[in-house]
Amino acid sequence: MVQPLNTLSATEIVALTLNGTVNCETLARECLARVAAREPVVKAWAFIDLDQVLREAKALDSRANRGPLFGVPVGVKDIIETADMPTQMGSPIYRGYRTLSDAGCVAQLRAAGALIVGKTVTCEFAGPAANVTTNPHNAARTPGGSSSGSAAAVADFMVPFGFGTQTGGSVQRPASYCGIVGYKPTFGLINRQGVKPAAESLDTMGLMVRTVEDAALFMQVLTNSAKVQWLPADAPIRIGLCRTYAWKDADEATRNAVENAARRLEKVGFSVCDVALPPPCEGLPRTREIINDYERARGMAWEWNTHADKITDALGKSIRNGLVIPRAQYIEALEQVALCRHRVAALFTDVDVLLTPAADGEAPLGLAHTGHHRFQSIWTQLRTPTVTLPTDAGPSGMPVGIQLVGAHFADDRLLAIAQRVFALLGQGPRIEL
Amino acid sequence: MVQPLNTLSATEIVALTLNGTVNCETLARECLARVAAREPVVKAWAFIDLDQVLREAKALDSRANRGPLFGVPVGVKDIIETADMPTQMGSPIYRGYRTLSDAGCVAQLRAAGALIVGKTVTCEFAGPAANVTTNPHNAARTPGGSSSGSAAAVADFMVPFGFGTQTGGSVQRPASYCGIVGYKPTFGLINRQGVKPAAESLDTMGLMVRTVEDAALFMQVLTNSAKVQWLPADAPIRIGLCRTYAWKDADEATRNAVENAARRLEKVGFSVCDVALPPPCEGLPRTREIINDYERARGMAWEWNTHADKITDALGKSIRNGLVIPRAQYIEALEQVALCRHRVAALFTDVDVLLTPAADGEAPLGLAHTGHHRFQSIWTQLRTPTVTLPTDAGPSGMPVGIQLVGAHFADDRLLAIAQRVFALLGQGPRIEL
């Protein structure tokens, strides 16, 4: 039996499209069929126009100049601008809003031959308030947020790639909840032009994919880098098991996933040691709130001053809080985080990557909340690259991820190790087709 | 004789508007009269609608809730979004373009009662290509760029305040050339939401004003900070005279301005010592080009891929260069700059501020070029706060500034010292009314 095209990875797709084995239209039709079948339940898309997608796919097929992502269908989080689709920010304030241009990162993908399929559902302004998307593994559970639609669409085999953004835990948590690979590069590596800021000293573009190889492929295109050198089976790898100060808040499923991973990796020859986050990292929950709210309140001054009635209480609380934070307190928080970064950097002389929880546990029941960012926002603030790998299952059979964290700018090394680790540990629950 | 209202500082204006001595409409009319008289020569405005401004001024006058900038007329650089005016980026690609919302910084000023007068001319996407604005001191000379219109409008007494942005030298150079105070706060202190990025790891919002007090007033509003504590006349102040590696490129006028300032300040009791930029700061011209071009090329991917024919050669060269820079080279440049930051921070244990050139010299003759960023982009990359003070005149009677640089986040200390220094040294050439 032939594997359905919509289940292929981006790497597999370009192997077929670039040599003409599969054309973009055929591929697009299979992805769109999946969308048609599942979207009523999953609700991953804020905007998708099937005819427009097919037109674009045909236009790609007639293109002489084929890029390294030729025909790869992608979803774009709806806080990221697109010239040919509305950008609605998950907010009624921006209903139907169209920009003149694509965000830089979208234009880069288009130039590389990718097919922009649609805009994926985002929580309101990439914030805390849940939106309509359901977890494709179980529609009674949250997909996580705020990159809810990208995570669900990728997990559900609608597209192999979705852009996400992370200010707290908006890439890694939905990746863990939906059972996909979430990659947050080092802060700043992917350009943010045309992406609505949530809190600009924290906002980081992220890639939501099903394989580590795909994360590497997209990064090559977006950052003009050499191919990641994958590691031989016997490469010595040093893992730092980092439970973090939030370990007590992890469910058993997460604690098992992380500790089992450590045990299994040690058994196949990785060196594993315990690593503690140095002080004052225990203050990161507080600094995250100060920095996020201070920047939120300023970045969203127009929305708040003119449309406060259309902003949810959850987000409004952040803004209200941010408005009264004095500059001195904000600077103190920034300086404390800078000290944490400096000290955490030193950990990577003894280990190659940290192994740490990706999320509290399984995706919780209910759609009213998207979960807590405690295990993700540590690394957002530290600006280190991280990869969530969906290696485990929880007590309800839902995906549970582990997170690997690399040194600042050591993204390729992290991806190479993540690829090895994922191959060794294997994938947890997948959507049945 | 009563001082014309359009020549008042923002601080002076709010003293009159808040107690009702002057209403916003009257003030606006005097500013608009100045615009009407001078705009044909100065060409500071990319968009200004006199009727709209008067309507807004009347609306302010009828407002019960008066903010700390009540009635202060401001200009907004035309890469900064405004809900009620086009944002055209100095480029035909964005001709007539209107956004739904105000940039966060604009919404903050509106909420504080400021009157948005119009959009000031920017160089194309805040880049190197000169636009139409002339130097208000001499229309045959450049006003500098890229915040050309804000500098010219403030110097020419059309408005007391203009937003600028600096990625290389776009605030400090036009401030020096036009004879105003230019203040670039520590990187990140003023929110950039809604401001078109040039190179996001460098882009810094700046304030263009005629007094240091006004810079402090706007910063209080924008960052929720306490009032700057001005210094008593006998406060001990330590100045580091920092000629920088580019000293040989400074005109005699700039060398004189800086060295005379050092001598005069020493005479009144400041302590002055020579300070050299530590290695590898001599590499900052190279890192600035790599970082700027790499980020430019990615942030402007849409404009380049769809409208390359409407982009000037000067900017296109940057983009072309940026497209082929490998990620590894970009990261190496970022890390080199981070090392410079770390080492320059240490200088501020021995001195309170650095005294350094603001620009090469007087504004050059001709409108085809806006000058070089060598004396400004050092501090943009180092992310330190800087203030340009227009203390001197060059051989043609044009303004020549000096630049004071503070430690990272020591913005209030820098402003307090700049206020003392400006009071002691006095202002160079002003526009005759």
Interface residues (C-beta under 8 A of the other chain):
Chain A: A83 I93 Y94 Y97 T99 L100 S101 D102 A103 G104 C105 V106 A107 Q108 R110 A111 G188 L189 N191 R192 Q193 G194 K196 P197 E200 S201 L222 T223 N224 S225 A226 E295 R298 G299 M300 A301 W302 E303 W304 N305 T306 L323 V324 I325 P326 R327 A328 Y330 I331 L334 E335 F409
Chain B: A83 I93 Y94 Y97 T99 L100 S101 D102 A103 G104 C105 V106 A107 Q108 R110 A111 G188 L189 N191 R192 Q193 G194 K196 P197 E200 S201 L222 T223 N224 S225 A226 E295 R298 G299 M300 A301 W302 E303 W304 N305 T306 L323 V324 I325 P326 R327 A328 Y330 I331 L334 E335 F409
